[in-house]
Amino acid sequence: MARPLVPLISVDALVTAALELVDEYGDFSLPKLARRIGVSQSSIYSHVSGREEILELMRGRTISESPSVPVDELSWADGLRAVVRNYRDAFARHPRLAPLMVLQTVQNLDVIAMYEDMALLLERAGFTGPDVVAAISMVDSFALGAALDLAAPEVVWAPPSTGFPALSRALGYAGPPTQRGEDAFNFGLETLIAGLRSRLAGD
C-alpha cells in the first residue's frame, strides 16, 4: 500500500493532544495519546523517542507561548520580575503540567534560554556561583507554586467560626476570591526581589 501523501500525525499534533490529556486528567500515557489522535502507539515512535521527549516538548511549548523579555534593556530587578511573571503565566495556562515538570531534567532549548536570562540577570545584580543556582531554584519553586495557586478553588481556607482567630481575622480582610491569587503573587514577587536586594547588601 502506498504511503499517504500527508502524515496522519505530526510532532505538533502530539504535543497538542498530550497537553489536552494533561489538562483533563493531570497526566498522559502513550496508549491514551495514541487513542486521542486515532493512530497506533507504534506510529508515535516515528515522531518522538517516547514520553520524556513529549514532556520536554510540552514544557517548551508552554514557555514559548509567553512573550520574550528584553533583558538587555531592563534592570536586573525589572527583568527578573518580567521573567518570573511570564514563567508563572505560562504554567497557569496548564497548571496540571507543573507537577510533571519538576520530576524531569530540563532539556528544552527554549526553556534553557529562559534560565539563561535568569542567570544573566542575577549575575548583573551581583550574585555569583552557587548563589545564582540557589536563586534560580527559589524562583522555580515560587513561579510553579504561583501557577498552581491560580488553579485553586475560590475558597481556599474554610475555618470553623471558632478556634482559629488569627486566620479568620486575616480572611476577613481579604479581597475578592478571584483577586487573591494575583495579590499573593505580587506580594511574593516583591518579597522575593526585596530578599535578593537584602542578600546583596549583606543584611
Residue pairs with C-beta under 8 A, 6 or more apart in sequence:
8 37
8 38
8 39
8 43
9 37
9 39
9 43
9 44
9 47
10 47
11 47
11 48
11 57
13 37
14 33
14 37
14 44
14 47
14 48
14 54
14 57
15 54
15 57
15 58
15 61
17 33
17 36
17 37
18 28
18 33
18 54
18 57
18 58
19 58
19 61
19 62
19 94
19 97
20 36
21 27
21 28
21 32
21 33
21 36
22 28
22 58
22 94
22 96
22 97
22 100
23 94
23 96
23 97
25 96
26 96
26 99
27 96
27 100
28 54
29 51
30 41
30 44
30 50
30 51
31 41
33 41
33 44
33 54
34 40
34 41
34 43
34 44
48 54
48 57
52 104
55 100
55 101
55 104
56 104
56 106
56 107
56 108
57 108
58 94
58 97
59 97
59 101
59 106
59 108
59 111
60 108
60 109
60 110
60 111
62 90
62 91
62 93
62 94
62 97
63 86
63 87
63 90
63 108
63 110
63 111
63 114
64 110
65 90
65 93
66 86
66 87
66 89
66 90
67 86
69 79
69 82
69 83
69 86
69 117
71 79
71 82
71 83
71 117
71 120
71 121
74 82
76 121
76 122
76 124
76 125
77 125
77 193
77 196
77 197
79 117
79 121
79 124
80 118
80 121
80 122
80 125
80 139
80 193
80 196
81 189
81 193
83 114
83 117
83 118
83 121
83 139
84 139
84 142
84 143
84 189
84 192
85 185
85 189
86 114
87 114
87 139
87 143
87 144
87 147
88 143
88 146
88 147
88 150
88 185
89 147
90 147
91 97
91 98
91 101
91 143
91 144
91 147
91 148
92 146
92 147
92 150
92 151
95 147
95 148
95 150
95 151
96 151
98 144
98 147
98 148
99 148
101 144
102 140
102 144
106 112
106 115
115 136
118 135
118 136
118 139
119 132
119 136
122 131
122 132
122 135
122 136
122 196
123 132
125 196
125 200
126 200
127 135
127 196
127 199
127 200
131 199
135 196
138 192
139 192
142 188
142 189
142 192
146 181
146 184
146 185
146 188
149 181
149 184
149 185
150 181
152 181
154 177
154 178
155 177
156 180
157 167
157 171
159 167
159 168
159 171
161 168
174 180
175 183
